[in-house]
Amino acid sequence: MSAVRRLRLIDTDEPTPTASPAVRVAIATGDRRTLDAHFGSARCFVVYDVTAQGWTAVETVTFDLVSDQQGRHAAEGDDRIGPKIDALAGCHLLFCVAIGGPSAARVVAAKIHPVKLPPQPIEAVLERTRAMLAGAPPPWLRKVLAGAGIGGATNAGGPAGKPSFVDD
């Protein structure tokens, strides 16, 4: 069985209501500063709540047993993916460098939308997500928001200059 450790941040201040939608994102990382890990081999996921105004760190989830970068397990038969999906319950988006087809299908079945991106600072991923929420979210993000019951994404920024995860 895979050991899972969670570090949650508890804010004792009164929560401030937000007028914009918030999405919970998980980012696969090895150093907690960079999106740099394959889903199956990620030892750590940092989780943030992102709104049009900014983001807040929610928790860090770490795992002892993971797959190698090629998806091979140290001991065949051990489920390395199920505990990760269970630990990310409540997240809307999952950012990783790569994810295999069977794992992606299981993530999607858990109502988490996987997004593959090249390695980059976590802050850059969060800023792009924030900018999309502040402007005109692309159709795939509107679908995620609607499926999560968040809704309320508006076209405040208009179509011009809308951010995207697709690099030019």
Summary of the structure (lengths in Angstrom):
residues: 168
radius of gyration: 16.0
end to end distance: 42.5
largest distance: 51.1
contacts: 477
relative contact order: 0.19
helix: 23%
strand: 24%
